[in-house]
């Protein structure tokens, strides 16, 4: 809680036992789509027991408790999106991941809400192929958002997020009244190989490019009800002043384009809050995820972001309440309902 209001986190990922991911290894090894066994015993053996799944979810809840987070939206783990796999395997992988997300939400329905993984194929004509899984997750599972990768194949072959390729998905999520959560996935750029966990570079570049394309294009004129959340403060920050008409899109996107606070370097996060503005910021931590390094000055994990943001002297109490509660509840109304 913060100021007697629940702390709402828009950036989380499903927690599963390591053995659960042998499912995708088997699919890729056999090059054969396999039906998800989660909740469907007749489909085949489950790679992990319910007790193992529940234990992973329980540990996740303990981490939220430790970081004073009341409710979190959980989606796929982006580095496990694997959008470069054979296209005929993508729907089965997305369905399995979404079943695991739904299962975790069912274990702790007052702590988690689901966001869908979509079977994105960069080579498809458009995003129409994603709508079946999107509808299933919303209609059957009550998911409140959907994750999208700006370049799921990792080769920069996907049309920019301002292009017609994306329109079927934009139209449908606008109808459903749910936001898209933009998060980079893998990058197969051979230059990245020298960097460990180099998918993080793909996160930065693709999330920043997505924000630029959406800001400069006409997507929100075409789809005025569309809401998009870009993770990690938008990937990178603008280096130009706000009144620069050559480089900065001079548009008010405060009703459509949002950014989460998931950045662990305090200087970067402070700059992001000041540049993006409170009205477009939603609290997000990715806990548990890549922020488990310990801050030497506090002895706390770097993804313990509530005290970091609470300590920014340039933010008023109202600003902080907006970031921690009001803004996430505005963009994802189901968060407000579950936290009552």
Beta strands, then each sheet from edge to edge (+ up, - down):
strand 1: 8-13
strand 2: 71-75
strand 3: 112-116
strand 4: 145-148
strand 5: 179-182
strand 6: 228-230
strand 7: 257-260
strand 8: 281-282
sheet 1: 1+ 2+ 3+ 4+ 5+ 6+ 7+ 8+
end
